[in-house]
Amino acid sequence: MKKSYMNKLITIVFVSAVIILSVNAFASMEKKGSPSMKLGFRNSDAYKSQDWYISLPLEKQKAVQKIYDKYCKIIKHLRLQIYAKQAQLNALLFADKISQKEIKEQIDDINKLQSEL
């Protein structure tokens, strides 16, 4: 096989492995309640032990719970997509042949996801 073909193949395999492992790593951190995840996303009931929540009247606590239930899954999904796109961008930046067009597309995708967040 040609050397350039092997380099491309190795790069594709490496990028795929990084993406798969990063998504799995973030998913497992979420399950374990990693402190690196922000409040309320590592544990679905974490905010309930906070002073600000405890001091709220019951009807406002229910309103907070309703808002949390509505947006929690959406935010988790968007964050995982952003992490995956950032891993793809890193792979593009360290590739042998850098494509400015692909890098710009990845940056635009990340910015779009962050604006949705």
C-alpha positions as CSV (number, residue, x, y, z in Angstrom):
1,M,0.0,0.0,0.0
2,K,1.1,3.5,-0.5
3,K,2.4,5.5,2.4
4,S,-0.2,8.3,2.0
5,Y,-3.1,5.8,1.9
6,M,-1.8,4.2,5.1
7,N,-1.5,7.7,6.8
8,K,-5.0,8.5,5.8
9,L,-6.3,5.2,7.1
10,I,-4.5,5.6,10.4
11,T,-5.8,9.1,10.8
12,I,-9.4,8.0,10.1
13,V,-9.1,5.2,12.6
14,F,-7.6,7.4,15.2
15,V,-10.2,10.2,14.8
16,S,-13.0,7.6,15.0
17,A,-11.5,6.1,18.2
18,V,-11.1,9.5,19.8
19,I,-14.7,10.4,19.0
20,I,-16.1,7.1,20.3
21,L,-14.0,7.2,23.4
22,S,-14.8,10.8,24.2
23,V,-18.5,10.3,23.9
24,N,-18.3,7.2,26.1
25,A,-16.2,8.9,28.6
26,F,-18.6,11.8,29.0
27,A,-21.6,9.5,29.2
28,S,-19.9,7.4,31.9
29,M,-19.0,10.6,33.9
30,E,-22.7,11.5,33.8
31,K,-23.7,8.1,35.2
32,K,-21.1,8.2,38.0
33,G,-22.0,11.8,39.0
34,S,-18.6,13.2,38.2
35,P,-17.8,16.5,39.9
36,S,-16.7,17.9,36.6
37,M,-20.3,18.0,35.4
38,K,-22.2,21.1,36.3
39,L,-24.7,21.2,39.1
40,G,-27.9,19.5,38.2
41,F,-26.5,17.5,35.3
42,R,-24.5,15.0,37.4
43,N,-27.4,14.1,39.6
44,S,-31.0,14.8,38.6
45,D,-31.8,15.8,42.2
46,A,-28.6,17.7,43.1
47,Y,-30.2,21.1,43.1
48,K,-32.8,20.0,45.6
49,S,-30.3,20.1,48.4
50,Q,-29.3,23.7,47.7
51,D,-30.3,26.5,50.0
52,W,-31.9,28.6,47.3
53,Y,-34.2,25.6,46.4
54,I,-35.1,24.7,49.9
55,S,-36.1,28.2,50.7
56,L,-38.7,28.3,47.9
57,P,-42.4,27.7,48.5
58,L,-43.6,24.3,47.4
59,E,-45.4,25.6,44.3
60,K,-42.2,27.3,43.1
61,Q,-40.2,24.1,43.8
62,K,-42.6,22.3,41.5
63,A,-42.1,25.0,38.9
64,V,-38.3,24.6,39.1
65,Q,-38.7,20.8,38.8
66,K,-40.9,21.2,35.7
67,I,-38.4,23.5,34.0
68,Y,-35.6,21.2,34.9
69,D,-37.4,18.1,33.5
70,K,-38.2,20.0,30.3
71,Y,-34.6,21.2,29.5
72,C,-32.2,18.7,31.2
73,K,-32.2,16.1,28.5
74,I,-31.9,18.7,25.8
75,I,-28.9,20.3,27.4
76,K,-27.2,17.0,28.1
77,H,-27.6,16.0,24.4
78,L,-26.3,19.4,23.1
79,R,-23.2,19.2,25.4
80,L,-22.4,15.7,24.2
81,Q,-22.7,16.9,20.6
82,I,-20.4,19.8,21.3
83,Y,-17.8,17.6,22.9
84,A,-17.9,15.2,19.9
85,K,-17.6,18.2,17.4
86,Q,-14.6,19.5,19.4
87,A,-12.9,16.1,19.2
88,Q,-13.4,16.1,15.5
89,L,-12.0,19.6,15.2
90,N,-8.9,18.6,17.2
91,A,-8.4,15.7,14.9
92,L,-8.7,18.0,11.8
93,L,-6.2,20.5,13.4
94,F,-3.6,17.7,13.9
95,A,-4.1,16.0,10.6
96,D,-1.3,15.8,8.1
97,K,-3.3,17.7,5.5
98,I,-5.2,20.5,7.0
99,S,-8.4,21.5,5.2
100,Q,-9.4,25.1,6.0
101,K,-12.9,24.4,4.7
102,E,-13.5,21.4,7.0
103,I,-12.1,23.3,10.0
104,K,-14.4,26.2,9.3
105,E,-17.4,23.9,8.9
106,Q,-16.6,22.2,12.3
107,I,-16.2,25.6,14.0
108,D,-19.6,26.8,12.5
109,D,-21.2,23.5,13.7
110,I,-19.8,24.0,17.2
111,N,-21.0,27.7,17.3
112,K,-24.5,26.7,16.1
113,L,-24.7,24.0,18.9
114,Q,-23.5,26.5,21.5
115,S,-26.0,29.0,20.4
116,E,-28.8,26.4,20.8
117,L,-27.4,25.7,24.3
